Amino acid sequence: MIKAVLFDLDNTLIDFISMKRSASRAAAKAMVKAGLNAKPKELSKELFDFYLDYGIESDDAFTKFLEKKVGVAEPKILAAGLNAYLKEKYLHLKPYPGVLETLAKLQKKGLKIGLVSDGLRLKAWMRLNEAGLDKYFDTVITYEDTGEKKPSKKPFLNACKALNVKPNECLMVGDWPEKDIEGAKALGMTTVLAGYGGRSTKQVKADYKIKMINELEDIV
């Protein structure tokens, strides 16, 4: 019997990649306007690709990007890029369609709800808060709690302990087969692949695959 539902955050509850692309476009335009010699469209792609290679959650990506591209992170250009990025980021930090309604229904059914993320605790809570999702979560497990990332068993076990449930009483929903699905399956959890998140589905098969998050209601 399923007593708890665990979720990944980025590209499962929030369209993180689309947000990152939009924010990178805004930052590129702002840096060019501030004096960076580049074409905004090309600069946007370069910045986004750099984020993926350097670390999608990194705090110094803009500085390192400018140092790599032009040799120095000039404060005027760096500030313009960061300000534009942050403004655009929060405009697009929204849940996928149906997420709010689905979480509310799961909560109403008496199910415990948890988050298992490889990100940092504060950033996870900031995204949940901005997207209006924070009130639904009984526990949020991040990298800082275990020092290990999915598919390690530790983050999943920490979530189970916090929710006082056994792994086989949990359903895990995530977009990344090799991390979210593999780690949860190893513990005997029921797994659901968020097919709308855009990850490859070839390596690890989930018990279920959904095209929209509201399909969870039937699975539960």
N, C-alpha and C positions, 0 to 999 in steps of 0.2 A: 504494500500500500504506500503510495506516494504521500509523504508528509511535508516535504520541503522542495522548493524549486530554486536552483542556483542559476545565476546568469553571469555571462561575461558582460563587459560594458561596451567597449568600442566595437562598432559594426555589428552589434547584437541588439543593444538598446538605443544607441546613438549612432548616427551616420557620420562616424569620425573622419573617414577619408574624404568625403565630400566637403566637410567643414574645413579640413586641412587644405584642400585645393582652393577653396574660395578665399581663405585667409592668406594663402601664398600669393594669389593673384592681386589681392588688395595691397599686400606688402610690396610686391614688385613695382606696382604703379607708383606707390608712395616714395620708394627709394629712387626711382628714375626721376620723379618730380623734384626730389631733394638734391639731385645732381649726379646720380650714378649713371655712368655712360653705358647704357644697355637698352635693349628693346624689351618692353614690359612682358610681352607674351613669352619670349624665350627665357627671360629672367624668372618668370613665375614657374615654368617647368623645371628649370635648374634648381630653384630653391626647394620645390616640392621633392624632387628626386634626391637632393642632398639630405633632406629630413629623413627620407626612407633609409638611406645608407648610413647616415651618422647616428640616427636614433630619433624615432618619431616623438619620444617624450623628453628629449634633451632640452636643457634650459639655456645652453649657450650656442645653439645651432646657428642663429643669425650672425653672431660674432665670427664663428668659425667659417661660415659660408662666405662672408665678405672678405675675410683674410685670405681664403683660398682663391677667390675670384679676382680681387684687386690688390691684395697684399696688406690691407689695413681696414679695420672696422671704424671708419670715420664716425664720430658720435652723431653728427647731424643726420647722416644717412641711416645709421643704425636706429636712432630714435624714431625717425619717420617710418621705417619699416616695422618696427615693433609696435608702435601705436596703431598703425593701420591693421596689422595682423590681429592684435588683441580685440579691436573694435569689431572686425569682421567675424572673428572666431565666435564671439558670444551671440552674434546675430544668427549664426547657423548651428549653434549648439542645442539642437532640438531632438527629441525622441522620434524614432520611426513611427509612422502611422499605426495606431492601435496599441502602442506600448502602454500608455497611461491607463486605458480602459482594461487591458489584459491584466496588468498588475493589480488594479483595483478588484477585479473579479477573483483573482487568485487569493488575494488577501481576504475577501469576503467569504471564500470557501473555507477559511481557517488554515490555509497553507502558510508555512513559514517561508520567507523570501530572503535569499542571500545573494551577495555579489562576490565573485572570485575574479580578481583582476591582477595582471602583471604590473600594473602601473603603481604610482605612489599614492599613499592614503589621502593626502590633502587634495591632490588633483582629482582623484576619483570622487570624493565628496563634493568638490566644487562643480564637477560636471553633473552629478546627480542633482545637486541643488538648483543649478541654472536650468536644467531640463525639467524641473518639477517632479523628480522621481524619488528624492531622498526619503520622503515619508513612508515609502512602501518597504524599505529594507530593514530587516531585523539584524543583519550583520553584514559588514563589508570587510572582506579579506583581501589584502594587497601584498605586494612584494615585501614590504617592511615587516609584516607579521611572521614570515617564515625565512626570508632570505633566499627563497627558491621560487622559480617561475614554473608555470604549467609547461609540460605535463607532469611535473613532480606531484607526488601524492599529497605532499604536505599542505599546500593551500586548500585542497578539497577537504582533507581531514580536519583542518582548522575550522572550516565553515561548518562541517558536521558537528564538531564539538560545541561550537558557539550556539548552534541551533538545537542541540541535544537530540540529534537524529542519527540513525545509522546510514552508511553510504547507500545501501540498497533501498532506503526509503526516500532517496533524493532523485530528482530529475535535473540534469544539467543542460543548459541551453547556451550554445556558443557558435561562433562563425568559423573557428579555426580548427579543422579536423585533427591536426597533429598536436595541438595543445589542449583545447577545450574537450574534444571528444575522446582522444586517446587517454588523457589523464583520468577522466571520469569513468570510462569503461574499465580501466584497470582496477577500480575499486568496486565495480559492480553496480554503478549508478546507471539509471536509464538515461540515454543521451538523445539530444535533439539538435540537429544541425540547422542553424539559421542560414538557409540557402540564399537569402537576400543580402547577406553580408559580403558576398563576392569572393570568398576564399575557394581554393581548390577543394574538390570533394573526392579526389581519387585515392588518397593514401589510407584514410581511416573511415570506415562506414559507421554512421550513427544508427541508432534504433529507429529514429524518425528524422525526416527532413521537412522543413516547413518553408513556404514561400512568403508567408505573412505571420507575424507574431500571434495574431488572434487565433491561429490554428491550435495553439497550446491548450486552449480550453477543452477541445475534444480529446486531446491526448491525456490530459490529467483526469 
